[in-house]
Amino acid sequence: MTTTDDFRFHAHELIVDLDAATTEMMTLISAHQLSGPEWERVTQWQHEAYERWMTYLNERSYPDPGQTTDKQ
């Protein structure tokens, strides 16, 4: 796999987890379950999934526009 493919694959995994956590949180909100152990579990999951996503995005290094990676 290329670096781009690796990035996309891992990014997709992180987004799927974040989406699942957010969906579960919204389900609890719709059911007016805004406290208790299930709420605590889901909000912690959503928070950690978001932090993993942001950490992954921020650790990536991107070349400056117009910069080439070809070595001559």
N, C-alpha and C positions, 0 to 999 in steps of 0.2 A: 504494500500500500504506500501511496505517496503521503507526504506530510499533510497535504490538504485533505486527503481521505481520512487520515488518522484524526485530524482536527474535527472533521464533520462527524465521524463515528462517535467520538467521545462527547462532542457537543450534543449530539442527538440523545445519547444516554442520559446526560444531565438534564436536558430539557424535558424528556419524558418523565423523569423523576420529579422535577419541579412542577410540571403540569399535573401529575397525579396528586401530589401533596396539596396544591392549590385547589384542585377539584374537590378533594376530600374536605378541605377547610370550608369551601363554599357550600358543600352539602350540609355541614354542621350549622353554618350560619342560617341556611334556609330552614333548618329544623329548630332554630332558636336554641341551639345547644352551645352556648358561649362560655361554658365553665365546666369544670370537672376533669377527670383524668383523660377522657377521650379528647377533649379540646386541648388540653396541655400536650398530649402526645402529637396531635396533628399540627398544632402551631409550631412545636419544636421541629418536627419533620420538615414543614414548609420553610422555616427559617434556615435550617441547615442545608436544604436543597438549594435555596437561593444563594447562600454563602458559597457553596461548592461551585455553582454556576459562575458567580462573579469572580471568584478566585481563579477559576480556569480561564476566563476571558482576560483577566488582568495579567496573568503570567505569560501570556502569549506575546511574542515579539513579532512585530510586523515591519517589513521593509518600508522605507520611505517611498512615496510615489515616485516613479521614474528611476528608482535605484535598480540596477541589474544585479543578478547573482552570478552572471557568467564571468568566469575567470579566463583571462587570455594570457 
